[in-house]
Amino acid sequence: MPLGITIAQSDRHEYATLGPTCPRLLKFRRTLPDLWEVPILTFDDVCMGFGPQADLLRELAFQVGAGETVGIQGANGVGKSTLLRLAAGLLRPRRGQIRVLDAEAPVARRRGWIGWCHPDTGFLRRVSLRTNLATLTRFDRSPSASLADRLETLAEGLGLTPYLEVPCERCSSGTLQRARLVQVLLRSPRVALLDEPLRGIDAASRPGVARFVRRQLGAAACLWVSHSQDELDGVADKALTLHDGRLHAGARHAAAA
């Protein structure tokens, strides 16, 4: 059980409908910050593996609350990407359950509740960044004007405005990574899954980009995967390390990339 509160079913419905910018829930957070423990993402005794790595992930059990960012570290090959794919509803665990609010992860993905930033996200190379990002909004229920305004806000905050009309094939890896972050933030997901979200972004810009992303996540639950302890120290409410198939508090098992 989350500490301190049980969110009413009507508030759960409002959060599911309006997302992390739900006015009632944000007001609740401001007035009772110590009780802001709404479980949005839940892993319940999750086990997963493939072939000879049958025990890649073992007995994962944790919750991520509304507005909470959990940092995850671990050596290459320990299952961080698999954990994110499970959270995104793209894989089903061998055992256990993954939920977003009261929906299983695959259902939450189909409802558009999950945003995932990962290095394999592709773009139409010969068209502009603006066109690529605008395609994400075509089937969104929000007014097109508000989405256009949000795109401009996100682009400005991430230093992407000068490149919006540039074809993707002419953009640097850092610019495309900023665009991937805009993709995630544009539709205000209930859960944000960020796999090395500052990859390719120059070192001088990383702290500012991280702070902006963290603010824009609002009341979303976030898993932020990174090899950088300094990066996680700046954004995460708590840090976990994936080692030997299990999650451990802190970074004592983390290996340098």
Contacts in CASP RR format, 6 or more apart in sequence:
PFRMAT RR
TARGET T0000
AUTHOR 0000-0000-0000
METHOD contacts of the structure
MODEL  1
MPLGITIAQSDRHEYATLGPTCPRLLKFRRTLPDLWEVPILTFDDVCMGF
GPQADLLRELAFQVGAGETVGIQGANGVGKSTLLRLAAGLLRPRRGQIRV
LDAEAPVARRRGWIGWCHPDTGFLRRVSLRTNLATLTRFDRSPSASLADR
LETLAEGLGLTPYLEVPCERCSSGTLQRARLVQVLLRSPRVALLDEPLRG
IDAASRPGVARFVRRQLGAAACLWVSHSQDELDGVADKALTLHDGRLHAG
ARHAAAA
2 37 0 8 1.000
2 38 0 8 1.000
2 39 0 8 1.000
2 63 0 8 1.000
2 65 0 8 1.000
3 35 0 8 1.000
3 37 0 8 1.000
4 35 0 8 1.000
4 37 0 8 1.000
5 32 0 8 1.000
5 35 0 8 1.000
5 37 0 8 1.000
5 38 0 8 1.000
7 15 0 8 1.000
7 38 0 8 1.000
11 24 0 8 1.000
11 25 0 8 1.000
11 28 0 8 1.000
12 101 0 8 1.000
12 102 0 8 1.000
14 22 0 8 1.000
14 24 0 8 1.000
14 25 0 8 1.000
15 22 0 8 1.000
15 25 0 8 1.000
15 38 0 8 1.000
15 66 0 8 1.000
15 101 0 8 1.000
15 190 0 8 1.000
15 219 0 8 1.000
16 101 0 8 1.000
16 111 0 8 1.000
16 113 0 8 1.000
16 190 0 8 1.000
19 113 0 8 1.000
19 188 0 8 1.000
19 190 0 8 1.000
19 219 0 8 1.000
19 220 0 8 1.000
20 66 0 8 1.000
20 67 0 8 1.000
20 188 0 8 1.000
20 189 0 8 1.000
20 190 0 8 1.000
20 217 0 8 1.000
20 218 0 8 1.000
20 219 0 8 1.000
20 220 0 8 1.000
21 188 0 8 1.000
21 218 0 8 1.000
21 219 0 8 1.000
22 219 0 8 1.000
25 38 0 8 1.000
25 66 0 8 1.000
25 219 0 8 1.000
26 218 0 8 1.000
26 219 0 8 1.000
28 36 0 8 1.000
29 36 0 8 1.000
29 66 0 8 1.000
29 67 0 8 1.000
29 219 0 8 1.000
36 65 0 8 1.000
36 66 0 8 1.000
36 67 0 8 1.000
37 65 0 8 1.000
38 65 0 8 1.000
38 66 0 8 1.000
39 63 0 8 1.000
39 64 0 8 1.000
39 65 0 8 1.000
40 64 0 8 1.000
40 65 0 8 1.000
40 66 0 8 1.000
40 67 0 8 1.000
40 100 0 8 1.000
40 101 0 8 1.000
40 190 0 8 1.000
40 191 0 8 1.000
40 220 0 8 1.000
40 221 0 8 1.000
41 63 0 8 1.000
41 64 0 8 1.000
41 65 0 8 1.000
41 87 0 8 1.000
41 98 0 8 1.000
41 99 0 8 1.000
41 100 0 8 1.000
41 191 0 8 1.000
41 221 0 8 1.000
41 223 0 8 1.000
42 62 0 8 1.000
42 63 0 8 1.000
42 64 0 8 1.000
42 97 0 8 1.000
42 98 0 8 1.000
42 99 0 8 1.000
42 100 0 8 1.000
43 60 0 8 1.000
43 61 0 8 1.000
43 62 0 8 1.000
43 63 0 8 1.000
43 86 0 8 1.000
43 87 0 8 1.000
43 98 0 8 1.000
44 61 0 8 1.000
44 96 0 8 1.000
44 97 0 8 1.000
44 98 0 8 1.000
44 99 0 8 1.000
45 59 0 8 1.000
45 60 0 8 1.000
45 61 0 8 1.000
45 95 0 8 1.000
45 96 0 8 1.000
45 97 0 8 1.000
46 57 0 8 1.000
46 59 0 8 1.000
46 60 0 8 1.000
46 61 0 8 1.000
46 86 0 8 1.000
46 93 0 8 1.000
46 95 0 8 1.000
46 96 0 8 1.000
46 97 0 8 1.000
46 98 0 8 1.000
47 55 0 8 1.000
47 57 0 8 1.000
47 58 0 8 1.000
47 59 0 8 1.000
47 60 0 8 1.000
47 93 0 8 1.000
47 94 0 8 1.000
47 95 0 8 1.000
47 96 0 8 1.000
48 56 0 8 1.000
48 57 0 8 1.000
48 82 0 8 1.000
48 86 0 8 1.000
48 91 0 8 1.000
48 93 0 8 1.000
48 94 0 8 1.000
49 55 0 8 1.000
49 56 0 8 1.000
49 57 0 8 1.000
49 82 0 8 1.000
49 94 0 8 1.000
50 56 0 8 1.000
55 245 0 8 1.000
56 78 0 8 1.000
56 79 0 8 1.000
56 82 0 8 1.000
56 245 0 8 1.000
57 79 0 8 1.000
57 82 0 8 1.000
57 83 0 8 1.000
57 86 0 8 1.000
57 93 0 8 1.000
57 242 0 8 1.000
57 245 0 8 1.000
58 245 0 8 1.000
58 246 0 8 1.000
59 246 0 8 1.000
60 83 0 8 1.000
60 246 0 8 1.000
60 247 0 8 1.000
62 70 0 8 1.000
62 240 0 8 1.000
62 247 0 8 1.000
64 70 0 8 1.000
64 191 0 8 1.000
64 221 0 8 1.000
64 222 0 8 1.000
64 223 0 8 1.000
65 221 0 8 1.000
66 219 0 8 1.000
66 220 0 8 1.000
66 221 0 8 1.000
67 217 0 8 1.000
67 218 0 8 1.000
67 219 0 8 1.000
67 220 0 8 1.000
67 221 0 8 1.000
67 222 0 8 1.000
68 221 0 8 1.000
68 222 0 8 1.000
68 237 0 8 1.000
68 238 0 8 1.000
69 214 0 8 1.000
69 217 0 8 1.000
69 222 0 8 1.000
69 224 0 8 1.000
69 235 0 8 1.000
69 236 0 8 1.000
69 237 0 8 1.000
70 222 0 8 1.000
70 223 0 8 1.000
70 224 0 8 1.000
70 236 0 8 1.000
70 237 0 8 1.000
70 238 0 8 1.000
70 239 0 8 1.000
70 240 0 8 1.000
71 223 0 8 1.000
71 224 0 8 1.000
71 225 0 8 1.000
71 226 0 8 1.000
71 232 0 8 1.000
71 235 0 8 1.000
71 236 0 8 1.000
71 238 0 8 1.000
71 239 0 8 1.000
71 240 0 8 1.000
72 80 0 8 1.000
72 83 0 8 1.000
72 223 0 8 1.000
72 224 0 8 1.000
72 225 0 8 1.000
72 226 0 8 1.000
72 239 0 8 1.000
72 240 0 8 1.000
72 241 0 8 1.000
72 242 0 8 1.000
72 247 0 8 1.000
73 225 0 8 1.000
73 226 0 8 1.000
73 227 0 8 1.000
73 229 0 8 1.000
73 232 0 8 1.000
73 239 0 8 1.000
73 240 0 8 1.000
73 241 0 8 1.000
73 242 0 8 1.000
73 251 0 8 1.000
73 254 0 8 1.000
74 80 0 8 1.000
74 227 0 8 1.000
74 241 0 8 1.000
74 242 0 8 1.000
74 243 0 8 1.000
74 253 0 8 1.000
74 254 0 8 1.000
74 255 0 8 1.000
75 243 0 8 1.000
75 254 0 8 1.000
75 255 0 8 1.000
75 257 0 8 1.000
76 255 0 8 1.000
76 257 0 8 1.000
78 242 0 8 1.000
78 243 0 8 1.000
78 244 0 8 1.000
78 245 0 8 1.000
79 242 0 8 1.000
79 245 0 8 1.000
80 195 0 8 1.000
80 225 0 8 1.000
80 242 0 8 1.000
81 118 0 8 1.000
81 195 0 8 1.000
81 225 0 8 1.000
82 91 0 8 1.000
83 223 0 8 1.000
83 242 0 8 1.000
84 116 0 8 1.000
84 118 0 8 1.000
84 193 0 8 1.000
84 195 0 8 1.000
84 223 0 8 1.000
84 225 0 8 1.000
85 91 0 8 1.000
86 92 0 8 1.000
86 93 0 8 1.000
86 98 0 8 1.000
86 105 0 8 1.000
87 98 0 8 1.000
87 105 0 8 1.000
87 114 0 8 1.000
87 191 0 8 1.000
87 193 0 8 1.000
87 223 0 8 1.000
88 105 0 8 1.000
88 109 0 8 1.000
88 114 0 8 1.000
88 115 0 8 1.000
88 116 0 8 1.000
88 193 0 8 1.000
89 98 0 8 1.000
89 104 0 8 1.000
89 105 0 8 1.000
89 106 0 8 1.000
89 108 0 8 1.000
89 109 0 8 1.000
89 114 0 8 1.000
90 106 0 8 1.000
90 109 0 8 1.000
92 106 0 8 1.000
97 104 0 8 1.000
98 104 0 8 1.000
98 105 0 8 1.000
99 105 0 8 1.000
99 108 0 8 1.000
100 108 0 8 1.000
100 113 0 8 1.000
100 114 0 8 1.000
100 190 0 8 1.000
100 191 0 8 1.000
101 108 0 8 1.000
101 113 0 8 1.000
101 190 0 8 1.000
103 111 0 8 1.000
103 113 0 8 1.000
105 114 0 8 1.000
108 114 0 8 1.000
108 190 0 8 1.000
108 191 0 8 1.000
112 187 0 8 1.000
112 189 0 8 1.000
113 189 0 8 1.000
113 190 0 8 1.000
113 191 0 8 1.000
114 189 0 8 1.000
114 190 0 8 1.000
114 191 0 8 1.000
114 193 0 8 1.000
115 183 0 8 1.000
115 184 0 8 1.000
115 187 0 8 1.000
115 189 0 8 1.000
115 191 0 8 1.000
115 192 0 8 1.000
115 193 0 8 1.000
116 184 0 8 1.000
116 192 0 8 1.000
116 193 0 8 1.000
116 195 0 8 1.000
117 180 0 8 1.000
117 181 0 8 1.000
117 183 0 8 1.000
117 184 0 8 1.000
117 192 0 8 1.000
117 193 0 8 1.000
117 194 0 8 1.000
117 195 0 8 1.000
117 197 0 8 1.000
118 180 0 8 1.000
118 193 0 8 1.000
118 195 0 8 1.000
119 195 0 8 1.000
119 196 0 8 1.000
119 199 0 8 1.000
121 180 0 8 1.000
121 183 0 8 1.000
123 129 0 8 1.000
123 132 0 8 1.000
123 168 0 8 1.000
123 176 0 8 1.000
123 179 0 8 1.000
124 131 0 8 1.000
124 132 0 8 1.000
124 168 0 8 1.000
125 167 0 8 1.000
125 168 0 8 1.000
125 169 0 8 1.000
126 167 0 8 1.000
126 168 0 8 1.000
126 169 0 8 1.000
127 167 0 8 1.000
127 168 0 8 1.000
128 164 0 8 1.000
128 165 0 8 1.000
128 166 0 8 1.000
128 167 0 8 1.000
128 168 0 8 1.000
129 160 0 8 1.000
129 163 0 8 1.000
129 164 0 8 1.000
129 165 0 8 1.000
129 166 0 8 1.000
129 168 0 8 1.000
129 171 0 8 1.000
129 175 0 8 1.000
129 179 0 8 1.000
130 151 0 8 1.000
130 164 0 8 1.000
130 165 0 8 1.000
132 168 0 8 1.000
132 179 0 8 1.000
133 151 0 8 1.000
133 164 0 8 1.000
133 179 0 8 1.000
133 182 0 8 1.000
133 183 0 8 1.000
133 186 0 8 1.000
134 151 0 8 1.000
136 183 0 8 1.000
136 186 0 8 1.000
136 187 0 8 1.000
137 144 0 8 1.000
137 147 0 8 1.000
137 148 0 8 1.000
137 151 0 8 1.000
137 186 0 8 1.000
137 187 0 8 1.000
140 147 0 8 1.000
140 187 0 8 1.000
142 187 0 8 1.000
147 186 0 8 1.000
147 187 0 8 1.000
150 186 0 8 1.000
151 182 0 8 1.000
151 186 0 8 1.000
152 161 0 8 1.000
154 160 0 8 1.000
154 181 0 8 1.000
154 182 0 8 1.000
154 185 0 8 1.000
154 186 0 8 1.000
154 216 0 8 1.000
155 161 0 8 1.000
155 164 0 8 1.000
155 182 0 8 1.000
157 212 0 8 1.000
158 178 0 8 1.000
158 181 0 8 1.000
158 182 0 8 1.000
158 209 0 8 1.000
158 212 0 8 1.000
158 213 0 8 1.000
159 178 0 8 1.000
160 175 0 8 1.000
160 178 0 8 1.000
160 179 0 8 1.000
160 182 0 8 1.000
163 171 0 8 1.000
163 175 0 8 1.000
166 175 0 8 1.000
168 176 0 8 1.000
168 179 0 8 1.000
171 179 0 8 1.000
173 199 0 8 1.000
173 200 0 8 1.000
174 200 0 8 1.000
174 201 0 8 1.000
174 202 0 8 1.000
177 197 0 8 1.000
177 198 0 8 1.000
177 199 0 8 1.000
177 200 0 8 1.000
177 201 0 8 1.000
178 201 0 8 1.000
178 209 0 8 1.000
180 197 0 8 1.000
181 194 0 8 1.000
181 197 0 8 1.000
181 209 0 8 1.000
181 213 0 8 1.000
184 192 0 8 1.000
184 194 0 8 1.000
185 192 0 8 1.000
185 213 0 8 1.000
185 216 0 8 1.000
185 217 0 8 1.000
188 220 0 8 1.000
189 220 0 8 1.000
190 220 0 8 1.000
190 221 0 8 1.000
191 220 0 8 1.000
191 221 0 8 1.000
191 222 0 8 1.000
191 223 0 8 1.000
192 217 0 8 1.000
192 220 0 8 1.000
192 221 0 8 1.000
192 222 0 8 1.000
192 223 0 8 1.000
193 222 0 8 1.000
193 223 0 8 1.000
194 213 0 8 1.000
194 222 0 8 1.000
194 223 0 8 1.000
194 224 0 8 1.000
194 225 0 8 1.000
195 225 0 8 1.000
196 225 0 8 1.000
196 226 0 8 1.000
196 227 0 8 1.000
197 210 0 8 1.000
197 213 0 8 1.000
197 224 0 8 1.000
197 226 0 8 1.000
198 206 0 8 1.000
198 209 0 8 1.000
198 210 0 8 1.000
198 226 0 8 1.000
198 228 0 8 1.000
198 231 0 8 1.000
201 209 0 8 1.000
206 231 0 8 1.000
207 234 0 8 1.000
210 231 0 8 1.000
210 234 0 8 1.000
210 235 0 8 1.000
211 234 0 8 1.000
211 235 0 8 1.000
213 235 0 8 1.000
214 234 0 8 1.000
214 235 0 8 1.000
224 232 0 8 1.000
224 235 0 8 1.000
224 236 0 8 1.000
226 232 0 8 1.000
227 254 0 8 1.000
227 256 0 8 1.000
227 257 0 8 1.000
229 239 0 8 1.000
229 251 0 8 1.000
229 254 0 8 1.000
232 239 0 8 1.000
232 251 0 8 1.000
233 239 0 8 1.000
238 249 0 8 1.000
239 249 0 8 1.000
239 250 0 8 1.000
239 251 0 8 1.000
240 247 0 8 1.000
240 248 0 8 1.000
240 249 0 8 1.000
240 250 0 8 1.000
241 247 0 8 1.000
241 248 0 8 1.000
241 249 0 8 1.000
241 250 0 8 1.000
241 251 0 8 1.000
241 252 0 8 1.000
241 253 0 8 1.000
241 254 0 8 1.000
242 248 0 8 1.000
243 253 0 8 1.000
243 254 0 8 1.000
244 253 0 8 1.000
END
